[in-house]
Amino acid sequence: MKRTSSLLIAVLAAFALPVLAQSNTPNIDQRQVNQQKRIDQGVQSGELTTKEAARLEKGQQRIQKMETKAKADGKVTPRERARLQKAENKQSQKIAKEKHDRQHDLNHDGKVDRPAAK
């Protein structure tokens, strides 16, 4: 009986480790969600053109790849975490800049309504 229960514990631990390794960046994951919402809101309101949104989406994907790579060994080091946070900060600035420039797509036709001032 002890052998069966220890085997069961070992199997459960083997399945739990990948889950624990994947969930060790909750702040970064939440920030990704928040920034994605900002991009979606910008598209809906017309503050972002389709090209701007696509460019910002690509930046979000790049950060997600960085996070996946950092988690690959099961542990996100403080250096990796700092690098991810720095990338998130830069992406946040890009989102804000694009949302508040003079390019808009208020009628959602995929064309810029007001060209950016040069």
VORO-529035 format. One record per residue: residue number from 1; residue in one letter; y, x, z of N, C-alpha, C in turn. Coordinates in nm, 2 decimals. Each point is the difference from the previous one (the first is absolute). Layout:
   n res    nc2    nc1    nc3   cac2   cac1   cac3    cc2    cc1    cc3
 NUM   a      Y      X      Z      Y      X      Z      Y      X      Z
...
END
This chain:
   n res    nc2    nc1    nc3   cac2   cac1   cac3    cc2    cc1    cc3
   1   m  -0.12   0.08   0.00   0.12  -0.08   0.00   0.13   0.09   0.00
   2   k  -0.01   0.11   0.08   0.12   0.08   0.00   0.03   0.07  -0.13
   3   r  -0.11   0.03  -0.07   0.01   0.06  -0.13   0.07  -0.09  -0.10
   4   t  -0.04  -0.13   0.00   0.06  -0.10  -0.09   0.15  -0.02   0.03
   5   s   0.03  -0.01   0.13   0.14  -0.02   0.03   0.09   0.12  -0.03
   6   s  -0.05   0.12   0.02   0.07   0.12  -0.04   0.02   0.01  -0.15
   7   l  -0.10  -0.04  -0.07   0.01   0.00  -0.15   0.10  -0.10  -0.04
   8   l   0.00  -0.12   0.06   0.10  -0.10  -0.03   0.14   0.05   0.03
   9   i   0.02   0.07   0.11   0.13   0.05   0.03   0.04   0.11  -0.10
  10   a  -0.09   0.08  -0.04   0.03   0.11  -0.10   0.04  -0.07  -0.13
  11   v  -0.07  -0.10  -0.04   0.04  -0.07  -0.13   0.13  -0.06   0.01
  12   l   0.03  -0.07   0.11   0.13  -0.07   0.02   0.11   0.11   0.00
  13   a  -0.02   0.11   0.06   0.10   0.11   0.01   0.03   0.05  -0.14
  14   a  -0.11   0.02  -0.08   0.02   0.05  -0.14   0.09  -0.10  -0.08
  15   f  -0.02  -0.13   0.02   0.09  -0.09  -0.07   0.14  -0.01   0.05
  16   a   0.01   0.02   0.13   0.13  -0.01   0.06   0.09   0.12  -0.03
  17   l  -0.05   0.12  -0.02   0.08   0.12  -0.02   0.09  -0.01  -0.12
  18   p  -0.05  -0.05  -0.12   0.09  -0.01  -0.11   0.11  -0.10   0.02
  19   v  -0.03  -0.11   0.08   0.10  -0.09   0.03   0.11   0.06   0.08
  20   l  -0.04   0.07   0.10   0.10   0.07   0.09   0.08   0.10  -0.07
  21   a  -0.07   0.08  -0.09   0.08   0.10  -0.08   0.10  -0.07  -0.09
  22   q  -0.03  -0.12  -0.05   0.09  -0.06  -0.09   0.12  -0.07   0.07
  23   s  -0.01  -0.02   0.13   0.11  -0.08   0.07   0.08   0.09   0.09
  24   n   0.01   0.13  -0.03   0.07   0.09   0.09   0.15   0.02  -0.05
  25   t   0.04  -0.08  -0.09   0.14   0.01  -0.04   0.07  -0.14  -0.01
  26   p  -0.01  -0.08   0.11   0.06  -0.13   0.00   0.15  -0.01  -0.03
  27   n   0.07   0.10   0.05   0.15  -0.01  -0.03   0.03   0.03  -0.15
  28   i  -0.08   0.09  -0.06   0.02   0.02  -0.14  -0.04  -0.12  -0.08
  29   d  -0.11  -0.06   0.03  -0.05  -0.11  -0.07   0.10  -0.12   0.01
  30   q   0.06  -0.02   0.12   0.09  -0.11   0.02   0.13   0.03  -0.08
  31   r   0.04   0.13  -0.01   0.12   0.03  -0.07  -0.02  -0.02  -0.15
  32   q  -0.12   0.03  -0.05  -0.04  -0.03  -0.14   0.02  -0.15  -0.03
  33   v  -0.05  -0.08   0.09   0.01  -0.14  -0.02   0.14  -0.05   0.00
  34   n   0.08   0.05   0.09   0.14  -0.03   0.01   0.08   0.04  -0.13
  35   q  -0.03   0.12  -0.05   0.07   0.04  -0.12  -0.04  -0.08  -0.12
  36   q  -0.13  -0.03   0.00  -0.05  -0.09  -0.11   0.07  -0.13   0.00
  37   k   0.02  -0.06   0.12   0.07  -0.13   0.01   0.15   0.02  -0.05
  38   r   0.06   0.11   0.03   0.14   0.03  -0.04   0.01   0.00  -0.15
  39   i  -0.10   0.06  -0.07   0.00   0.01  -0.14  -0.02  -0.14  -0.06
  40   d  -0.10  -0.07   0.05  -0.03  -0.14  -0.05   0.13  -0.09   0.02
  41   q   0.06   0.01   0.12   0.12  -0.08   0.02   0.11   0.04  -0.10
  42   g   0.01   0.13  -0.03   0.11   0.04  -0.09  -0.03  -0.05  -0.14
  43   v  -0.12  -0.01  -0.04  -0.03  -0.06  -0.13   0.03  -0.15   0.00
  44   q  -0.04  -0.07   0.10   0.02  -0.14   0.01   0.15  -0.04   0.00
  45   s   0.08   0.09   0.07   0.14  -0.03   0.01   0.08   0.04  -0.12
  46   g  -0.06   0.09  -0.09   0.06   0.05  -0.11   0.08   0.13   0.03
  47   e  -0.01   0.05   0.12   0.06   0.13   0.03  -0.06   0.12  -0.07
  48   l  -0.13  -0.02  -0.03  -0.08   0.11  -0.07  -0.04  -0.05  -0.14
  49   t   0.02   0.08  -0.10  -0.05  -0.03  -0.13  -0.15   0.03   0.00
  50   t  -0.07  -0.04  -0.11  -0.14   0.03  -0.01  -0.03   0.15  -0.01
  51   k   0.09   0.07  -0.07  -0.02   0.15  -0.01   0.01   0.06   0.14
  52   e   0.11  -0.04   0.07   0.02   0.06   0.14  -0.12  -0.03   0.09
  53   a  -0.05  -0.13  -0.01  -0.11  -0.04   0.09  -0.13   0.08  -0.04
  54   a  -0.02   0.02  -0.13  -0.12   0.08  -0.04   0.01   0.14   0.05
  55   r   0.12   0.06  -0.01   0.02   0.14   0.05  -0.03   0.01   0.15
  56   l   0.05  -0.10   0.07  -0.02   0.00   0.15  -0.14  -0.03   0.04
  57   e  -0.07  -0.08  -0.08  -0.14  -0.03   0.02  -0.08   0.13  -0.02
  58   k   0.04   0.08  -0.10  -0.07   0.13  -0.02   0.02   0.09   0.12
  59   g   0.11   0.00   0.06   0.03   0.08   0.12  -0.09  -0.04   0.11
  60   q  -0.01  -0.14   0.02  -0.09  -0.05   0.10  -0.14   0.05  -0.02
  61   q  -0.05  -0.01  -0.12  -0.14   0.05  -0.03  -0.01   0.14   0.03
  62   r   0.10   0.08  -0.03  -0.01   0.15   0.03  -0.02   0.02   0.15
  63   i   0.08  -0.07   0.08  -0.02   0.01   0.14  -0.13  -0.05   0.05
  64   q  -0.05  -0.10  -0.06  -0.14  -0.05   0.04  -0.10   0.10  -0.03
  65   k   0.01   0.07  -0.12  -0.09   0.11  -0.03   0.01   0.11   0.10
  66   m   0.12   0.04   0.04   0.02   0.10   0.10  -0.07  -0.04   0.13
  67   e   0.01  -0.12   0.04  -0.06  -0.05   0.12  -0.16   0.00  -0.01
  68   t  -0.05  -0.04  -0.11  -0.14   0.00  -0.02  -0.05   0.15   0.01
  69   k   0.07   0.09  -0.06  -0.04   0.14   0.00   0.00   0.05   0.14
  70   a   0.11  -0.03   0.08   0.01   0.04   0.13  -0.12  -0.05   0.09
  71   k  -0.04  -0.12  -0.03  -0.11  -0.06   0.08  -0.14   0.04  -0.05
  72   a  -0.01   0.07  -0.11  -0.13   0.04  -0.05  -0.09   0.07   0.09
  73   d   0.06   0.09   0.09  -0.09   0.07   0.09  -0.02  -0.07   0.13
  74   g   0.05  -0.12   0.01  -0.01  -0.08   0.12   0.10   0.02   0.11
  75   k   0.10   0.09  -0.02   0.10   0.02   0.10   0.13   0.03  -0.08
  76   v   0.11  -0.07   0.04   0.13   0.03  -0.05   0.07   0.09   0.10
  77   t   0.03   0.12  -0.05   0.06   0.10   0.09   0.15  -0.03   0.02
  78   p   0.06   0.06   0.10   0.14  -0.03   0.02   0.08   0.05  -0.12
  79   r  -0.04   0.11  -0.07   0.07   0.05  -0.11  -0.01  -0.11  -0.12
  80   e  -0.12  -0.05  -0.02  -0.02  -0.10  -0.10   0.08  -0.13   0.03
  81   r   0.00  -0.04   0.13   0.08  -0.11   0.04   0.15   0.02  -0.03
  82   a   0.05   0.11   0.03   0.14   0.03  -0.02   0.03   0.00  -0.15
  83   r  -0.09   0.05  -0.08   0.02   0.00  -0.15   0.00  -0.14  -0.05
  84   l  -0.09  -0.09   0.05   0.00  -0.14  -0.04   0.13  -0.07   0.04
  85   q   0.05   0.03   0.12   0.12  -0.06   0.05   0.12   0.04  -0.08
  86   k   0.00   0.13  -0.04   0.11   0.04  -0.08   0.00  -0.06  -0.14
  87   a  -0.12  -0.02  -0.06  -0.01  -0.07  -0.13   0.04  -0.15   0.02
  88   e  -0.04  -0.06   0.11   0.04  -0.14   0.02   0.15  -0.01   0.02
  89   n   0.07   0.10   0.06   0.14   0.00   0.02   0.07   0.01  -0.14
  90   k  -0.05   0.09  -0.08   0.06   0.01  -0.14  -0.02  -0.12  -0.08
  91   q  -0.11  -0.06   0.01  -0.03  -0.13  -0.07   0.09  -0.11   0.05
  92   s   0.02  -0.01   0.13   0.09  -0.10   0.05   0.14   0.02  -0.05
  93   q   0.05   0.12  -0.01   0.13   0.03  -0.05   0.01  -0.04  -0.15
  94   k  -0.11   0.03  -0.08   0.00  -0.04  -0.14   0.01  -0.15  -0.01
  95   i  -0.08  -0.08   0.08   0.01  -0.14  -0.01   0.14  -0.05   0.03
  96   a   0.06   0.05   0.11   0.13  -0.05   0.03   0.10   0.03  -0.11
  97   k  -0.01   0.12  -0.06   0.09   0.04  -0.10  -0.01  -0.09  -0.13
  98   e  -0.13  -0.03  -0.03  -0.02  -0.08  -0.12   0.04  -0.15   0.02
  99   k  -0.02  -0.04   0.12   0.04  -0.14   0.03   0.15  -0.02   0.01
 100   h   0.07   0.10   0.03   0.15  -0.01   0.01   0.08   0.06  -0.11
 101   d  -0.07   0.04  -0.11   0.08   0.05  -0.11   0.05  -0.12  -0.08
 102   r   0.07   0.02  -0.11   0.06  -0.11  -0.07  -0.09  -0.06  -0.11
 103   q  -0.13   0.05  -0.01  -0.09  -0.06  -0.09  -0.07  -0.12   0.06
 104   h   0.01  -0.11  -0.06  -0.06  -0.12   0.05  -0.07  -0.08  -0.11
 105   d  -0.10  -0.08   0.04  -0.07  -0.08  -0.10   0.00  -0.14   0.07
 106   l   0.12  -0.06   0.01   0.01  -0.12   0.07  -0.07  -0.12  -0.06
 107   n  -0.01   0.00  -0.14  -0.06  -0.11  -0.06  -0.15   0.03  -0.03
 108   h  -0.05   0.11   0.05  -0.14   0.03  -0.01  -0.06   0.00  -0.14
 109   d   0.08   0.05  -0.10  -0.05   0.01  -0.14  -0.04   0.14  -0.03
 110   g   0.00   0.09   0.09  -0.05   0.13  -0.03   0.11   0.10  -0.05
 111   k   0.12  -0.06  -0.02   0.11   0.08  -0.05   0.10   0.02   0.10
 112   v   0.07   0.11   0.00   0.11   0.03   0.10   0.12  -0.09  -0.03
 113   d   0.04  -0.07   0.10   0.12  -0.09  -0.01   0.13   0.08   0.00
 114   r   0.01   0.09   0.09   0.12   0.08   0.00  -0.04   0.15   0.00
 115   p   0.04   0.07  -0.11  -0.04   0.14   0.00   0.07   0.08   0.11
 116   a  -0.07   0.11   0.04   0.05   0.09   0.10   0.13   0.07  -0.04
 117   a   0.09   0.02   0.09   0.12   0.07  -0.04  -0.03   0.15   0.00
 118   k   0.06   0.07  -0.09  -0.03   0.14  -0.02   0.12   0.08   0.05
END
